[in-house]
């Protein structure tokens, strides 16, 4: 996925330090997602866990319980993180124990 083609980051209206993601193409066009806590499996399995919320969507029945949306959100988040690491706009930090 490519920023400004498939998705765009938009400011969160409730918290100026957070960003939401507006989907521009595909099955979830014009859906806006907000990601919460993100963590990576510490056992070396390379898995990521995350929370996300549907801020708005043209599909009034769309929820985070939708397994297709969950998979899409994971792919979207991976693309955002990968792009952010390539550009230096994402900073990874250790979790406080």
ZANU-498756 format. One record per residue (C-alpha): residue number from 1; residue in one letter; x, y, z. Coordinates in steps of 0.05 Angstrom, whole numbers. Layout:
N
{rec NUM, "a", {X, Y, Z}}
...
***
This chain:
97
{rec 1, "x", {0, 0, 0}}
{rec 2, "x", {24, 70, -17}}
{rec 3, "x", {11, 133, 23}}
{rec 4, "x", {-30, 185, -14}}
{rec 5, "x", {-52, 132, -64}}
{rec 6, "x", {-83, 78, -21}}
{rec 7, "x", {-88, 116, 45}}
{rec 8, "x", {-72, 182, 77}}
{rec 9, "x", {-56, 202, 148}}
{rec 10, "x", {-102, 255, 176}}
{rec 11, "x", {-100, 292, 243}}
{rec 12, "x", {-144, 265, 298}}
{rec 13, "x", {-194, 320, 314}}
{rec 14, "x", {-194, 301, 388}}
{rec 15, "x", {-119, 295, 401}}
{rec 16, "x", {-69, 337, 362}}
{rec 17, "x", {-14, 286, 376}}
{rec 18, "x", {-50, 228, 342}}
{rec 19, "x", {-65, 211, 270}}
{rec 20, "x", {-122, 173, 238}}
{rec 21, "x", {-118, 136, 172}}
{rec 22, "x", {-166, 151, 115}}
{rec 23, "x", {-171, 95, 64}}
{rec 24, "x", {-171, 122, -7}}
{rec 25, "x", {-178, 59, -50}}
{rec 26, "x", {-210, -10, -49}}
{rec 27, "x", {-263, -44, -8}}
{rec 28, "x", {-259, 5, 50}}
{rec 29, "x", {-255, 70, 12}}
{rec 30, "x", {-271, 131, 56}}
{rec 31, "x", {-267, 90, 119}}
{rec 32, "x", {-226, 123, 174}}
{rec 33, "x", {-188, 81, 224}}
{rec 34, "x", {-152, 98, 288}}
{rec 35, "x", {-97, 53, 313}}
{rec 36, "x", {-85, 44, 388}}
{rec 37, "x", {-32, 3, 423}}
{rec 38, "x", {17, -34, 378}}
{rec 39, "x", {65, -87, 402}}
{rec 40, "x", {112, -139, 371}}
{rec 41, "x", {118, -210, 396}}
{rec 42, "x", {179, -213, 440}}
{rec 43, "x", {191, -288, 428}}
{rec 44, "x", {219, -274, 359}}
{rec 45, "x", {160, -300, 320}}
{rec 46, "x", {154, -234, 283}}
{rec 47, "x", {81, -224, 299}}
{rec 48, "x", {48, -157, 313}}
{rec 49, "x", {-13, -144, 356}}
{rec 50, "x", {-52, -79, 354}}
{rec 51, "x", {-117, -46, 372}}
{rec 52, "x", {-157, -5, 322}}
{rec 53, "x", {-223, 31, 318}}
{rec 54, "x", {-270, 49, 262}}
{rec 55, "x", {-277, 125, 267}}
{rec 56, "x", {-325, 130, 209}}
{rec 57, "x", {-345, 90, 147}}
{rec 58, "x", {-395, 94, 91}}
{rec 59, "x", {-413, 22, 112}}
{rec 60, "x", {-454, 33, 176}}
{rec 61, "x", {-448, -41, 193}}
{rec 62, "x", {-371, -43, 191}}
{rec 63, "x", {-339, -59, 258}}
{rec 64, "x", {-272, -82, 285}}
{rec 65, "x", {-302, -151, 291}}
{rec 66, "x", {-301, -159, 215}}
{rec 67, "x", {-244, -208, 201}}
{rec 68, "x", {-231, -181, 131}}
{rec 69, "x", {-224, -111, 160}}
{rec 70, "x", {-177, -138, 214}}
{rec 71, "x", {-132, -168, 161}}
{rec 72, "x", {-135, -105, 119}}
{rec 73, "x", {-119, -62, 180}}
{rec 74, "x", {-58, -105, 195}}
{rec 75, "x", {-32, -98, 124}}
{rec 76, "x", {-45, -23, 126}}
{rec 77, "x", {-9, -16, 192}}
{rec 78, "x", {51, -55, 166}}
{rec 79, "x", {55, -9, 106}}
{rec 80, "x", {51, 53, 149}}
{rec 81, "x", {106, 28, 196}}
{rec 82, "x", {150, 5, 138}}
{rec 83, "x", {143, 73, 103}}
{rec 84, "x", {154, 110, 169}}
{rec 85, "x", {218, 71, 183}}
{rec 86, "x", {243, 83, 112}}
{rec 87, "x", {232, 158, 119}}
{rec 88, "x", {252, 163, 192}}
{rec 89, "x", {184, 189, 214}}
{rec 90, "x", {170, 128, 258}}
{rec 91, "x", {210, 117, 320}}
{rec 92, "x", {211, 49, 353}}
{rec 93, "x", {220, 47, 428}}
{rec 94, "x", {225, -7, 481}}
{rec 95, "x", {164, -19, 522}}
{rec 96, "x", {169, 0, 596}}
{rec 97, "x", {167, -62, 640}}
***
